[in-house]
């Protein structure tokens, strides 16, 4: 079974509209095998009770970015993928504006992919999180 991938950025955004990325307002600006770029407006629903951006919202932004990149760069014949490990380091936060994520592959093999993502504050200069995940490539049985 061959996966049918979206062809335009509008189709990539529509693919996740009814799922967690859509519910969090994650917008995909670029989905390529070597880079994924996303944005998310920081709203009250993204905050922890203490008024800071919730770590789970940041992880979801980075994980979604890496996941879309993995799908976009699956080896021919692969059936999909699943995350087998992820790690985040938080360096700062944001209370308003758009946070932006850049995800890039570190390794793209037949059995695994490793992706790194960096999330930036609305000023575009201050890094608020570094993220790494390992994806296991799934093959038809």
Secondary structure, DSSP 8 states (H G I E B T S, - for coil): -------SHHHHHHHTTTSHHHHTTEEEEEEETTEEEEEEE--GGGB-TTSSB-HHHHHHHHHHHHHHHHHHT--TTEEEEEEEEEEEEE----SSSEEEEEEEEEEE-SSEEEEEEEEE-TTSSSEEEEEEEEEEEEE--
